[in-house]
Amino acid sequence: MAAFKAIVIEKAEAGQKVGLTDFDEANLMGGDVTVRVEWSTLNYKDGLAITGKAPVVRRFPMIPGIDFAGTVESSTHPDWRAGDKVILNGWGCGETHLGAYGEKARVNGNWLVRLPPAISAREAMAIGTAGYTAMLAVMALERHGLTPMSGPVVVTGAAGGVGSVAVAILRQRGFQVTASTGRPAEADYLKKLGATEIIDRKDLAGPAKPLAKERFAGGIDVVGSTTLANVLSMTRYGGAVAACGLAGGMDLPTSVAPFILRSVSLLGIDSVMRPKADRQAAWQRLESDLDRGKLADMTTEIELASVIEAARNIVEGHVRGRIAVKIG
């Protein structure tokens, strides 16, 4: 068995320590598919895992990284054979199962999705879990019945990974998009992605009224807490809000008023344990509904050795858009 480069998190007396090191392939966890990882990405959850700001990692040592794209090296799974191009998002990788920030990964073949023909491995990781989650949220709003004729849709945390992709997809689908951000300097960036209105996150901060003025037909929220409470109170009759993040907190200080007086729906979006059929549908939609030029505009690229520093930046709110990580 050969060693390969990987970022490894180890348990320490003061919490945890993390570094780029050699990892023995013999110590990979069980699985019926071994993948040569070519690209990964950096999500907010990855930042939390690496910095230890939240208890994301459940076993040690851990190779973090919840997403990868690469080529199957060996397989005993009936769906996969050597040479297949695959994507993985979630399933506990980087949390309970050794993850993506290494040159090799061994996983359950049922966790893998085939890389769409029109998407490169780099583009797939520019999208990553953040973009795949944004697509799931858009699909949920559309299933609820929202159309461009319904009215404006608000995206919170719009300059981040999920938010950036959500703005681009919604605009591509013809929606009027209101982008909420705490970084006013990113207004031009968000308008380039397709936002028609930029609002300060302060507009959605503070204690929420049971019902506020109806402003939005729906929303995609990555912040949680009082931000989500305010969005719910401002959602029009019969509208819906897709919740997929907790950057502002896990609490939800709201009332039942939006639900029982305006028939507003709160749609929960999980990406980690999503059934394979949903994953395939989301990636098919990403292949057709995400403008590649806008994806390129929101993406920066780093090497594996730069991930630890970038993780600190994303947790501190200094990262715009998406980061693709070149692994192999």
C-alpha positions in Angstrom: 0.0 0.0 0.0 1.3 3.5 -0.9 1.1 6.7 1.1 -0.7 9.8 -0.3 -1.0 13.4 0.7 -3.9 14.3 2.9 -5.1 16.9 5.4 -5.6 15.1 8.7 -7.3 16.2 11.8 -6.2 14.6 15.0 -7.5 14.8 18.6 -5.4 16.9 20.9 -5.6 17.9 24.5 -6.6 21.4 23.5 -9.2 20.2 21.1 -7.7 19.1 17.7 -4.7 19.7 15.5 -4.7 19.7 11.7 -2.0 19.5 9.1 -1.1 18.3 5.6 0.7 15.0 5.9 1.3 11.5 4.4 -1.5 9.1 5.0 -1.2 5.3 4.5 -3.7 3.9 2.1 -3.9 0.8 4.3 -5.7 3.0 6.9 -8.5 4.0 4.6 -11.9 3.0 5.9 -14.1 0.3 4.4 -15.9 0.6 1.1 -16.4 -1.1 -2.2 -15.0 1.7 -4.4 -11.6 3.4 -4.3 -11.4 6.7 -6.0 -8.4 8.8 -7.2 -9.6 12.2 -6.0 -8.9 15.0 -8.5 -10.9 17.9 -7.2 -12.6 18.9 -4.0 -14.1 22.2 -2.7 -14.4 24.2 0.4 -17.8 24.6 2.1 -18.8 26.3 5.3 -19.1 22.9 7.0 -15.5 22.1 5.9 -14.4 25.3 7.5 -16.1 24.4 10.8 -14.5 20.9 10.7 -11.0 22.1 10.1 -11.1 25.0 12.6 -13.0 23.0 15.2 -15.6 25.9 15.6 -18.3 23.3 15.7 -18.3 19.5 16.5 -18.5 18.4 12.8 -15.8 15.7 13.1 -17.1 12.6 15.0 -14.0 10.3 14.7 -10.2 10.8 14.8 -8.0 10.8 12.9 -10.2 12.3 10.2 -9.5 13.4 6.6 -12.0 16.3 6.2 -13.8 17.3 3.1 -17.4 16.5 2.3 -17.2 16.7 -1.5 -15.0 15.2 -4.2 -14.8 14.5 -7.9 -12.5 11.9 -9.4 -11.9 8.7 -11.2 -12.7 5.2 -9.9 -9.4 3.3 -9.4 -11.0 0.0 -8.3 -14.4 -1.3 -7.5 -16.4 -4.4 -6.5 -19.6 -2.4 -6.7 -21.9 -3.5 -9.6 -22.5 0.1 -10.7 -18.9 1.2 -11.0 -15.7 0.1 -12.7 -12.2 1.5 -13.1 -12.1 4.7 -15.1 -15.6 5.9 -14.3 -15.9 9.6 -13.4 -17.8 10.2 -10.2 -19.0 12.8 -7.7 -19.6 12.4 -4.0 -21.5 14.9 -1.8 -22.0 14.3 1.9 -22.9 10.9 3.3 -20.8 11.7 6.4 -17.5 12.0 4.6 -15.3 14.4 6.5 -17.4 13.8 9.6 -17.7 10.1 10.3 -16.0 8.6 7.2 -12.6 9.7 5.9 -13.2 12.4 3.4 -12.1 14.3 0.3 -9.0 16.3 1.3 -6.7 13.5 0.2 -5.4 12.0 -3.0 -7.5 8.8 -2.5 -10.8 7.9 -0.9 -12.5 4.6 -0.3 -16.3 4.8 0.0 -19.6 3.0 -0.4 -20.5 2.9 -4.1 -24.1 3.7 -3.3 -22.9 7.2 -2.3 -21.5 8.0 -5.7 -23.2 9.9 -8.6 -21.9 9.8 -12.2 -20.3 13.0 -13.3 -22.6 14.6 -15.9 -21.1 14.6 -19.4 -21.2 18.3 -19.8 -19.7 19.1 -16.4 -15.9 18.8 -15.8 -14.6 17.5 -12.5 -13.4 21.0 -11.7 -16.8 22.5 -12.4 -18.5 19.9 -10.3 -16.4 20.9 -7.4 -16.9 24.6 -8.1 -20.5 23.7 -7.6 -20.0 21.2 -4.7 -22.4 20.6 -1.9 -23.1 24.4 -1.7 -24.3 24.5 -5.3 -26.0 21.1 -5.2 -27.9 22.3 -2.0 -28.9 25.5 -3.8 -30.3 23.4 -6.6 -32.3 21.3 -4.2 -33.7 24.4 -2.7 -34.7 25.9 -6.0 -36.4 22.5 -6.9 -38.3 22.6 -3.6 -39.6 26.1 -4.3 -40.7 25.1 -7.8 -42.4 21.9 -6.5 -44.3 24.2 -4.1 -45.6 26.1 -7.1 -43.4 29.2 -7.2 -42.8 30.6 -10.7 -41.2 33.9 -11.9 -44.7 35.3 -12.0 -45.1 34.7 -8.2 -42.9 37.6 -7.3 -39.4 38.2 -6.0 -37.4 35.5 -4.2 -35.0 36.5 -1.5 -31.6 34.8 -1.0 -29.9 35.3 2.3 -26.1 35.1 2.7 -26.1 35.8 -1.0 -22.4 36.3 -1.5 -21.5 32.9 0.0 -21.3 29.6 -1.7 -25.0 28.5 -1.5 -26.2 32.0 -2.0 -24.1 32.7 -5.1 -25.3 29.6 -6.9 -28.9 30.1 -5.8 -28.9 33.7 -7.2 -27.4 32.5 -10.5 -29.9 29.5 -10.9 -32.9 31.6 -9.9 -32.1 34.3 -12.4 -31.5 31.6 -15.1 -35.0 30.3 -14.4 -36.4 33.8 -14.8 -37.0 34.8 -11.2 -36.6 38.3 -9.8 -33.9 37.8 -7.1 -33.4 39.9 -4.0 -30.0 39.3 -2.6 -29.4 39.9 1.1 -25.7 40.4 2.2 -23.7 41.9 5.0 -21.0 42.8 2.5 -22.2 45.9 0.5 -19.0 45.8 -1.5 -20.3 42.7 -3.2 -23.3 44.4 -4.7 -21.7 44.5 -8.2 -20.7 40.9 -8.0 -24.3 39.9 -7.0 -25.8 41.9 -9.8 -23.5 40.2 -12.3 -24.8 36.9 -11.0 -28.4 38.0 -11.6 -29.6 39.8 -8.5 -32.1 42.6 -9.3 -32.2 44.0 -5.8 -29.5 44.1 -3.1 -30.6 44.6 0.6 -28.4 44.8 3.7 -28.6 41.9 6.1 -29.6 44.4 8.7 -33.0 44.6 7.0 -33.6 41.0 8.1 -32.0 41.3 11.5 -33.4 41.8 15.0 -36.5 40.4 16.6 -39.1 39.4 13.9 -42.6 40.7 14.0 -45.2 37.9 13.9 -46.3 39.3 10.5 -44.4 42.0 8.6 -45.1 43.7 5.3 -45.4 41.1 2.5 -42.2 41.5 0.4 -41.2 38.1 -1.0 -43.0 35.2 -2.8 -40.4 32.9 -1.4 -36.8 32.6 -0.2 -33.7 30.5 0.2 -32.1 30.9 3.6 -28.7 29.8 4.7 -28.5 31.9 7.9 -31.3 30.6 10.2 -32.1 32.3 13.5 -33.6 35.8 13.4 -32.8 36.2 9.6 -35.0 33.2 8.8 -37.7 34.4 11.2 -37.8 37.8 9.5 -38.0 36.2 6.0 -40.9 34.1 7.1 -42.7 37.1 8.5 -42.2 39.0 5.2 -43.3 36.1 2.9 -46.4 36.6 0.9 -49.6 34.6 1.3 -49.1 31.0 0.1 -45.3 31.5 -0.4 -42.5 29.2 0.8 -39.0 29.5 2.2 -36.4 26.8 1.8 -34.0 26.6 4.8 -30.6 25.0 4.3 -28.1 26.6 6.6 -27.4 27.9 10.1 -24.6 30.4 9.7 -26.4 32.8 12.0 -27.6 30.2 14.5 -29.7 27.1 15.0 -32.5 28.8 16.8 -35.7 30.0 15.1 -37.4 32.8 17.1 -40.7 33.1 15.2 -44.4 32.5 15.8 -47.0 30.4 14.1 -48.5 33.5 12.5 -46.9 33.2 9.0 -48.0 29.5 8.8 -51.6 29.8 10.0 -52.4 33.3 8.8 -50.5 33.5 5.5 -50.2 29.8 4.7 -46.5 30.1 4.4 -44.5 26.9 4.1 -41.1 26.2 5.6 -39.2 23.7 3.4 -36.3 21.9 5.0 -33.4 21.1 2.7 -31.0 18.3 3.7 -28.2 17.5 1.3 -26.1 15.0 3.3 -28.3 11.9 3.3 -30.4 12.8 0.3 -31.6 9.7 -1.7 -29.7 9.0 -4.9 -32.6 9.7 -7.2 -32.8 13.3 -5.8 -29.1 13.7 -6.2 -29.1 12.6 -9.8 -32.1 14.9 -10.6 -30.3 17.9 -9.0 -27.1 17.3 -10.9 -29.1 16.9 -14.2 -30.7 20.3 -13.4 -27.3 21.8 -12.6 -26.0 20.6 -16.0 -28.8 22.6 -17.8 -29.8 25.4 -15.4 -26.5 26.9 -14.1 -24.7 29.4 -16.4 -21.1 28.2 -16.7 -19.9 31.7 -17.2 -21.4 32.8 -13.9 -20.0 29.7 -12.2 -16.6 30.7 -13.4 -17.1 34.3 -12.2 -17.9 33.1 -8.7 -15.1 30.5 -8.5 -11.5 30.7 -7.3 -9.0 27.8 -7.2 -6.5 26.7 -4.6 -4.2 23.8 -3.9 -4.6 21.3 -1.1 -1.9 23.0 0.9 -4.0 26.2 1.1 -7.2 24.6 2.4 -6.4 25.1 6.1 -5.9 28.9 5.8 -9.0 29.1 3.5 -11.0 27.2 6.1 -10.3 29.9 8.6 -11.3 32.6 6.1 -14.7 31.0 5.2 -15.7 30.7 8.9 -14.8 34.3 9.4 -17.0 35.3 6.5 -14.2 36.4 4.2 -14.8 34.1 1.3 -16.9 35.1 -1.7 -18.6 32.5 -3.9 -17.0 29.1 -4.5 -13.5 27.6 -4.0 -12.4 24.7 -6.1 -9.5 22.7 -4.5 -7.1 20.9 -6.9 -6.2 17.6 -5.3 -4.5 15.4 -7.9 
